[in-house]
Each structure stands twice: as C-alpha cells, then as structure tokens.
Amino acid sequence: MPTIKDVARAAGVSIATVSYVLNNKTGMVSETTREHVLEVAQRLGYRPNINARNLQASRTGLIGYAWHKAPGGEPSPVLDQFIYHLAHAAEQQDYHVLTFTHPGDNPIRVYEDLIRSRRVDGFVLAETETNDPRVRFLIDENFPFVTFGRTANDWEYCWVDTDGRDGAKQAVEHLIQQGHERIGFLGWSYAALTGDDRLQGYLEAMENAGLPVDKDYIARTDYKTETIESVLAQWKPHNLTAAFVVSDYDAISLMRGLERNKMPPMAVVGFDDAPVSKFTRPGLTTLRQPLREISTALIKMLHERIQNKDCIPQNKLFKPELIIRESSLIPPNAPAPR
C-alpha cells in the first residue's frame, strides 16, 4: 500500500506539502499544487490511515443525521435524495453519515446522548422549524452543526437553503406569462419558514404584476382528501385558473381533486421535482432543488466548523430551477372534463 512518502516522491513535492493537502489546509498550498497532489494520490491508490488520524485528532469521522417522518405520513422524496447526496459529499471529506431517529416530542435527548458519548463530530439537521429546539440546543452547546433549511432569523449558525421565495416568483411569473391573472397559493397548514418564504415570493410576484390577491386565494392543506375539497370550495367563487403549490404531492392532490369533481383544470406548478412529477398526467411543472450542490456546501461548512468551532457562521441560498411540463401550460379558459 502506498504511503505519504510515495505520494510526495511521485508528485515531486515535500511530505509536508502532501500533508497540508490531505488535511485540507488550503491556505498552505496553491490550488494547482493541491489538485496535482490529489491526482497523484488517487492514481497511486493512496488511502490515509483514518483510525490514526481520528485518534490523533480525537475525532470519530462520523456525522449525525436524523431521519424524519413527513407530516401526514406522506413520502419525502426530496429528503431521500438529499441523504444520498449528503453521504456522497461526506465521503469526499473522509466522513461517514450516522443516521438515527428521535421522538418528535423530545428530540434533544438523542442529540445530547450522541454528544456526551462522543460518537459524532457534528450534525446535519433538516426539516427545521421556526424555533427549532435542536438548533437552539446545539448553539448553546457550541457543538458543530449545519442545517438544510432555516429557523429564527436572529440566530447565528451555519445553514444552506433553497431560495423558496425566488422559486415561487419564478412559478407565478411563468403562470402569468401563460395568461393567468387569478392565481391561488396552496401552502402547508403548519408553521415553517420554508412555507412562509414561498408565500412571500407568490405575493411579490402578484404585486409586481399588478394583480390583486383576495384573502381566499391563499389556502392551506394538511395532506387529507377532505382538505383539498375544502380548498376547492374556497376557490370556486373566485374562478381561479392557476395555482402555485408548495410541494409536488400537494400539487398532485389538487390536480386529482379537480378531476374528481369534474371541475375545469387549473394550470399548476409544484415544488421539489419529486420523481413522480414527471409521470403525472399532465406532467407536473415544478421547481428542482440543487441537492448535490446543497449537500456539498453543507459538508464543507460543517468540516470547517469541526476544524474550528469559533469560525464565523456561513449561510448560503441556492436558486431552484423551473422545470416546465404540461401542467402549467393549461390555458385560462380550459373547459371542464365531461
């Protein structure tokens, strides 16, 4: 098995330089040298002694991530895809992801146990709430963590998120371009900054276009069939012709409700680009989150935080991509099915 000395000899650099590169001390070497050393190490099949490195640094090489049950028991394909990209990004930095679960009413106990037993070097949190107790606890503990999503705006910590406000504006502007003026918003029934951001984007796009928004245009859903029926009843007097919906599964539920009640079809845009969205009839226009890039950014932030707990918290927003399919191309005067 090749050693660090073999890599240094083949790369034509010192052992110290190879050590700087392999330990991600980016300020010590140029980017050209770094790439050259990594290429040589990969070509030689060099693998660092993880156990020795972890013992020396008192680290486990593990990152904790809690699985979540989506509200209403609905599938969560976005988080399924996210955890795959997260694990891949972690492995690029010589970490592995340790998954666990926690009680919904008391998540802190599991995090506290993992910290006290020194089984993880840091955490990645997802499905964050407005005043998430996990975030507050980890801030107070000064333990390395990052979040996919945001909580209270005045808390200082590392997070990466999809720009839901920008995505909502893209969706509504697209519907307006198709000739729609009476556009509804279908959001979640529970409080979340993610949903609030998407609502603000919807409102801004409507205001920018000079289109009125009646209070009944804004509806909420909790994943139940009867809720969709209530939403349709709320919207019916206003003759809405289009809707922006905060998730693909809610958008599909809306489309099925319209069909079930033999109502005129609405132009619909969802959010997430769930795998099922391309198989609906019509295919669902939606917003795709850049999960690979988000995961890479999260692991980079967390690695820096593990290396230096006193580093300045970083935040990053990624814009989603509008994926246009047939569901948003339905004209405002589409007839009801017979």
Secondary structure, 3 states (H helix, E strand, C coil): CCCHHHHHHHHCCCHHHHHHHHCCCHHHCCHHHHHHHHHHHHHHCCCCCHHHHHHHHCCCCEEEEECCCCHHHCCCHHHHHHHHHHHHHHHHCCCEEEEECCCCCCCHHHHHHHHHCCCCCEEEECCCCCCCHHHHHHHHHCCCEEEECCCCCCCCCEEEEECHHHHHHHHHHHHHHCCCCCEEEEEECCCCHHHHHHHHHHHHHHHHCCCCCCHHHEEEECCCHHHHHHHHHHHHHHCCCEEEECCHHHHHHHHHHHHHCCCCCCEEECCCCCHHHHCCCCCCEEEECCHHHHHHHHHHHHHHHHHCCCCCCCEEEECCEEECCHHHCCCCCCCCCC
